[in-house]
Amino acid sequence: MWLLRETSSGKMAFASEGRATSCLPHRELPGRPPRDGYGVYVYPNSFFRYEGEWRGGKKHGQGKLLFKDGSYYEGDFVDGEITGEGCRHWALTGNTYTGQFVLGEPQGHGIMKYQAGGHYEGELFRGLREGHGCLVDADGQVYWGSFHDNKRHGQGQMVFRNGDKYEGNWVRDQRQGHGMLRLADGSTYEGQWHSGVFSGQGSMAHCSGVIYRGIWINGHPMAQATRIAILGPEVMDTAQGSSLVLTVQLQQDNGEVATSEDGRELEISAGVRYVQLPAYSEVSFFRVDDGLGQTPIQTPFGFQCISYPLSSPASEGPEPRAALESASTDSLLPDGDPGGPPAGKHEPRCPGSRRRAERGCVQFSDVHLGPPPPGYHAILFLEGLHEVGSRPRGQDHRGMTPIAQGPPGGSRLDGVATVEPAAEAFPGEYVIMIRDVTTPPFLGHTLPTAFKHLRVLARGAGQQPHVPREDPEALS
């Protein structure tokens, strides 16, 4: 007997009396996953949903596992586990991995793309970078090499955003051990590293031409030069028209020569005392034409000077004014500024006025003070040059009568007279300057200018007594 009954779905179906049968196709029991073939299953906690191939009641073959937060995995399954090739996306981080999996974790070779930018391609173990790979970060910096525990570790090379390139050892994401850095400006460093900075024995060839070989501590040379020293007495005396030989040292803070350093470029220039005292020499001062725009430069000797030319015996006649104006800016500019002249300003130099240091030393030979340049007018006092050489120390000069002479067409000042153009430097007080002109500055630091007090004596005059600078009468 056939009866019509209502099914659980609300539809009507025929059934024989005493045994219910269904005209519907065979379906898996509710609440249990499919056994074999293709099927969809929503897990009891409703967080997971799987659609794909099944075998023996387990996910097996190709399938897609979706998470309630929007994450998913699509790829191979083996006996219910995520194993094989596949793609995993994490909704929380936005990262996506494509590659090999073992027991649900990225393992083997694959590509991880990061939501913040950049990607990694290489070997992984239990979801972490492990082995060899290539990492490109969000800034476009690229690292090729070894990884351990998700960090750069072992041998590797990296190209930084600014163009610098490093090749060497890494320890837990830090450059450590031996390595070589090639900077974008052409400088190179090869040696020991610690915690990402130069540390230990190493050598740097700077783009300026400076080479340092020695110990580094926390990124700084241990035996770096910090000052320039001109050897010789505190005040150097020289005869009018004579040449000088100057020895210059690059010294460390402790006064030792910086022998680890080569190639720093030094420039020699000169100055003449802007207002000189009669107790020192015959030349009272130089009057400078207004159009020259000379700015007095403060010296460490208690007086100011203005630039004065050096001449070269190899050239015909004196060279133009030496590059001294820039030295005056050393005290005004911050550390590391080369203190050069303003752009476009022509600043001629004596040939051979620049030398490069070797093992921390430089020698300037045949240094000559040239005659006063055009626009410089020496002002002399009454007494002859030779008489001053024999004058007792401390003699009063205030009652002197000026020499009543001057160049044709020249102007006279009360009490003094200008002199005719000379072929060599007048007796008087001068300053020799040695300036660090290394370009660009080595490690961003320019050494302060060194000064040497020079006294030129008249031809044939004996060495006149030296009045100490601290003498109150001399400085009044």
C-alpha positions in Angstrom: 0.0 0.0 0.0 1.4 3.4 -0.9 0.9 6.4 1.3 1.6 10.0 0.7 3.5 11.7 3.6 5.1 15.0 4.2 8.9 15.1 4.3 11.0 17.1 6.6 11.5 19.6 3.9 7.8 20.1 3.6 7.5 18.3 0.3 5.3 15.3 -0.3 6.6 11.9 -1.2 5.2 8.4 -1.7 6.1 5.6 0.8 5.1 2.0 1.3 3.3 1.2 4.4 5.7 -0.2 7.1 9.0 1.0 5.3 9.8 4.6 4.4 11.8 5.1 1.2 12.8 8.2 -0.5 12.7 9.2 -4.1 15.6 11.7 -3.4 19.2 10.9 -4.3 21.5 9.5 -1.7 22.8 12.2 0.7 25.3 12.1 3.6 23.9 12.1 7.1 23.5 15.7 8.5 26.4 16.9 10.7 29.0 14.5 9.3 31.6 15.2 6.5 31.3 13.6 3.1 33.1 10.2 2.7 34.5 10.4 -0.9 34.4 12.6 -3.9 33.5 16.3 -4.0 31.6 17.9 -1.2 31.0 20.9 1.0 31.2 20.8 4.8 30.7 23.5 7.4 32.3 22.6 10.7 30.2 22.6 13.9 32.0 25.7 15.2 31.0 27.5 12.0 34.5 29.1 11.8 35.7 26.8 9.0 34.1 25.9 5.7 35.6 23.4 3.3 34.6 22.7 -0.3 36.6 20.2 -2.3 37.7 16.7 -2.7 37.3 14.0 0.0 38.6 10.5 0.6 37.6 8.3 3.4 35.9 11.1 5.2 39.0 13.4 5.1 39.9 16.3 3.0 42.2 14.9 0.3 43.2 16.3 -3.1 42.3 19.8 -4.3 40.2 22.0 -2.1 39.5 25.4 -0.5 39.3 26.0 3.2 37.6 29.3 4.2 37.8 31.0 7.6 35.1 33.1 9.1 37.5 36.2 9.4 38.1 36.2 5.6 41.3 34.2 5.6 41.6 31.2 3.3 43.8 28.4 1.9 43.4 26.9 -1.5 45.5 24.1 -2.7 46.6 20.5 -1.9 45.3 18.4 1.1 46.6 15.1 2.2 44.7 13.0 4.7 43.0 16.0 6.1 46.1 18.2 6.4 47.2 21.2 4.4 50.3 19.7 2.7 51.7 20.2 -0.8 51.3 23.3 -3.1 48.9 26.0 -2.2 48.0 29.6 -1.5 47.3 31.0 2.0 45.9 34.4 2.7 45.8 36.0 6.2 43.0 38.5 6.6 44.5 40.0 9.8 47.8 41.0 8.2 46.9 41.1 4.6 49.9 38.8 3.7 49.6 36.2 1.1 51.9 33.1 0.6 52.1 30.9 -2.4 54.3 27.8 -2.3 54.9 24.6 -0.4 53.1 23.6 2.8 53.7 20.9 5.4 51.1 20.2 8.0 49.4 23.5 7.6 52.5 25.7 7.7 54.5 27.3 4.9 57.6 25.1 4.5 59.9 24.6 1.6 60.1 27.1 -1.2 57.6 29.9 -1.7 56.8 33.5 -2.2 55.4 35.7 0.7 53.9 39.0 -0.3 53.5 41.5 2.5 50.5 43.9 2.8 52.9 46.7 4.0 55.0 46.3 0.8 57.8 44.1 -0.3 58.1 40.4 -0.7 60.2 37.4 0.1 61.1 34.5 -2.2 63.0 31.6 -0.9 63.1 28.8 1.7 60.9 28.7 4.8 60.5 26.4 7.8 57.4 26.3 9.9 56.3 29.6 8.5 59.6 31.5 9.1 62.3 32.5 6.6 65.0 29.8 6.9 67.8 29.0 4.5 68.5 30.9 1.4 66.3 33.6 -0.1 65.7 37.1 -1.4 63.9 39.7 0.7 62.7 43.0 -0.8 61.4 45.4 1.9 58.8 48.2 1.6 61.5 50.7 0.8 62.8 48.7 -2.1 65.9 47.6 -0.3 67.0 44.1 -1.5 68.8 41.3 0.5 70.1 38.1 -1.0 71.6 35.5 1.3 71.0 33.3 4.3 68.3 33.5 6.8 67.8 31.9 10.3 64.7 32.2 12.5 63.2 34.8 10.1 66.3 37.1 10.3 69.2 37.8 8.0 71.9 35.5 9.4 75.0 34.2 7.7 76.5 35.3 4.4 74.6 37.8 2.4 74.6 41.0 0.4 72.2 43.9 0.5 71.5 47.0 -1.7 70.2 49.9 0.4 67.7 52.5 -0.7 70.4 55.2 -0.9 72.5 53.0 -3.3 75.0 51.7 -0.7 75.9 48.0 -1.2 77.1 45.6 1.5 78.4 42.1 1.2 79.6 40.0 4.1 78.5 38.4 7.4 75.2 39.0 9.2 74.1 38.0 12.7 70.4 38.3 13.6 69.7 41.1 11.2 72.9 43.0 12.0 76.0 43.4 9.9 78.6 41.6 12.0 81.9 39.9 11.3 83.8 40.6 8.1 82.2 42.6 5.3 82.7 45.2 2.5 80.5 48.3 2.1 80.5 50.2 -1.2 78.9 53.6 -0.6 76.9 55.4 -3.3 79.5 58.3 -3.3 82.3 55.9 -4.3 83.8 55.3 -0.8 84.5 51.8 0.3 85.1 50.1 3.7 86.4 46.6 4.2 86.9 45.1 7.6 85.2 44.1 10.8 81.7 45.0 11.8 79.7 44.8 15.0 76.0 45.6 15.5 75.8 47.2 12.1 78.8 49.6 12.4 82.5 49.6 11.7 84.2 48.0 14.6 87.6 46.4 14.8 90.4 46.3 12.1 89.3 47.9 8.8 90.3 50.2 6.0 88.3 52.9 4.3 89.1 54.5 0.9 87.1 57.7 1.0 85.7 59.4 -2.1 87.8 62.5 -1.2 91.0 60.5 -1.6 91.6 60.0 2.1 92.6 56.4 3.1 92.4 55.3 6.7 93.8 51.9 7.8 93.4 50.9 11.4 91.1 50.3 14.3 87.5 51.5 14.3 85.3 51.8 17.4 81.5 52.2 17.1 81.9 53.5 13.5 84.7 56.0 14.1 88.4 55.7 13.4 90.3 55.3 16.7 93.5 57.1 15.4 91.8 59.8 13.3 93.5 63.2 12.9 91.7 65.9 14.9 94.0 68.9 14.3 96.7 70.3 12.0 100.0 71.3 13.6 102.8 73.4 11.9 106.1 72.4 13.5 108.6 74.9 14.6 109.0 77.7 17.2 106.0 79.7 18.4 107.2 82.7 16.4 109.3 81.9 13.3 111.8 84.5 12.1 112.9 84.7 8.5 115.0 87.2 6.6 113.4 89.4 4.0 113.3 87.6 0.6 114.1 84.2 2.1 112.1 81.0 1.5 110.6 78.7 4.1 110.3 75.0 4.5 107.3 74.1 6.6 106.6 70.6 8.0 103.0 69.9 8.9 101.5 67.1 10.9 98.0 65.7 11.3 97.7 64.9 14.9 95.4 63.0 17.1 93.9 64.3 20.4 96.8 62.9 22.3 99.3 64.8 20.1 100.5 61.7 18.3 100.9 61.8 14.5 97.9 60.2 12.7 100.0 57.8 10.7 97.0 55.6 9.8 95.7 58.4 7.6 96.8 59.2 4.0 95.5 61.5 1.3 94.0 64.4 3.3 94.4 67.6 1.2 95.9 70.6 2.8 96.3 74.1 1.4 98.9 76.8 2.5 98.1 80.5 2.4 99.4 83.6 4.1 98.2 86.8 5.8 99.7 90.1 6.9 99.0 91.8 10.2 96.2 94.2 9.6 97.3 96.7 12.2 100.9 96.2 13.3 102.6 97.6 16.4 105.9 99.5 16.1 107.4 97.4 18.9 107.5 94.4 16.5 108.5 95.8 13.1 108.9 98.7 10.9 105.6 98.2 9.0 102.9 99.9 11.0 100.0 98.6 8.8 98.8 98.1 5.3 96.2 100.4 4.0 94.0 98.5 1.6 91.9 100.1 -1.2 88.2 100.0 -0.4 87.3 98.3 -3.6 89.2 95.1 -2.6 86.7 94.2 0.0 89.2 92.6 2.4 87.7 91.2 5.6 90.1 91.0 8.5 90.7 87.5 9.8 91.1 86.8 13.5 94.2 84.9 14.4 95.0 83.1 17.7 97.9 85.6 18.3 95.7 88.4 19.4 95.6 90.4 16.2 93.8 90.3 12.9 95.3 89.8 9.4 94.3 90.2 5.8 95.2 87.9 3.0 98.7 88.1 1.5 100.1 86.4 -1.6 102.6 83.6 -1.7 104.9 83.5 -4.7 106.3 80.5 -6.4 110.0 80.4 -7.6 108.9 78.3 -10.5 106.6 81.0 -11.8 107.4 84.4 -13.3 106.8 86.9 -10.6 104.4 86.6 -7.7 101.1 84.8 -8.0 97.8 86.4 -7.2 96.5 86.6 -3.7 96.5 83.2 -1.9 93.2 81.6 -0.8 93.0 83.0 2.7 89.6 84.6 2.9 88.0 81.2 3.3 90.1 80.5 6.3 88.4 83.3 8.1 85.1 81.5 7.8 86.4 78.4 9.7 85.4 80.0 13.0 82.0 81.0 11.6 80.9 77.8 9.9 79.7 74.7 11.6 81.8 71.6 11.9 82.1 69.7 8.7 81.7 72.7 6.4 84.8 73.0 4.2 84.7 76.8 4.7 85.2 77.5 1.1 84.5 80.8 -0.7 81.0 81.7 -1.9 80.0 80.1 -5.2 81.3 82.0 -8.2 84.0 83.8 -6.3 87.4 83.4 -8.0 90.1 82.6 -5.5 93.5 82.1 -7.3 96.2 80.1 -5.5 99.9 79.8 -5.7 101.0 76.8 -7.8 101.8 73.9 -5.5 99.8 75.4 -2.6 98.1 72.1 -2.0 99.6 68.9 -0.8 98.2 65.5 0.2 99.3 64.0 3.5 101.2 60.7 3.6 101.1 58.9 6.9 99.9 62.0 8.6 102.7 64.4 7.3 103.0 67.1 4.7 106.0 69.3 3.7 105.7 72.6 1.9 109.0 73.7 0.4 110.2 77.0 -1.1 107.5 79.0 0.5 108.0 82.7 -0.4 106.1 85.8 0.6 105.5 87.8 -2.5 105.4 91.6 -2.8 102.3 93.4 -1.8 99.6 93.0 -4.4 97.9 95.9 -6.1 95.8 97.9 -3.7 98.0 97.1 -0.7 99.9 100.2 0.5 102.5 99.7 3.3 102.8 102.5 5.8 106.3 103.0 7.3 107.6 104.9 10.4 110.6 107.3 10.5 113.5 105.2 11.7 115.5 103.1 9.2 115.1 99.4 9.0 118.6 98.7 10.3 118.3 101.0 13.3 115.2 99.2 14.5 117.1 95.9 14.5 119.5 97.4 17.1 116.9 99.3 19.1 116.7 98.2 22.8 113.6 96.4 23.8 110.8 98.6 25.2 112.0 101.9 23.6 109.2 104.3 23.1 108.1 104.8 19.5 105.5 107.4 20.1 107.7 110.4 19.5 108.9 109.4 16.1 108.7 111.7 13.1 107.2 110.3 9.9 109.2 109.9 6.8 108.3 112.6 4.4 108.1 110.5 1.2 105.6 108.7 -0.8 105.0 107.2 -4.2 104.3 109.6 -7.1 100.7 110.5 -7.0 100.2 108.6 -3.7 98.4 110.0 -0.7 100.1 110.6 2.7 98.7 110.1 6.1 99.6 112.4 9.0 102.6 111.0 10.8 103.4 108.3 8.3 104.1 107.9 4.6 103.3 105.3 2.0 106.2 103.6 0.2 106.9 102.8 -3.4 105.9 99.4 -4.7 108.4 96.7 -3.6 109.7 93.6 -5.3 109.4 91.5 -2.1 107.6 91.4 1.2 108.2 94.2 3.6 109.6 93.5 7.1 106.8 92.9 9.5 104.4 90.3 11.0 102.7 87.7 8.8 100.7 84.6 9.4 101.0 81.2 7.6 97.8 79.2 7.5 97.3 75.5 6.7 93.8 74.7 5.9 92.0 71.3 5.4 90.4 71.5 1.9 89.6 67.8 1.5 86.5 67.6 -0.6 84.1 66.2 0.4 85.2 66.4 4.1 86.5 63.0 5.4 83.6 61.4 7.3 81.9 64.8 7.3 84.4 66.6 9.4 86.9 69.3 8.3 90.0 69.9 10.5 90.3 73.4 12.0 92.8 75.7 10.3 96.3 75.9 11.7 98.2 79.2 12.2 101.9 80.0 12.4 103.2 83.4 13.5 105.9 84.6 11.0 108.1 87.6 11.5 110.0 88.9 8.5 113.3 90.8 9.3 114.9 93.5 7.2 117.8 92.4 4.9 121.1 92.5 6.8 119.5 93.2 10.1 120.3 91.0 13.1 117.5 89.2 14.8 115.7 91.8 16.8 114.6 91.0 20.4 111.2 89.3 20.6 108.5 91.1 22.6 106.3 88.4 24.1 102.6 88.7 23.0 101.5 88.8 26.6 103.6 92.0 27.4 100.9 94.6 28.4 103.0 97.4 26.9 103.2 95.7 23.6 99.5 95.1 23.5 98.4 98.5 24.6 
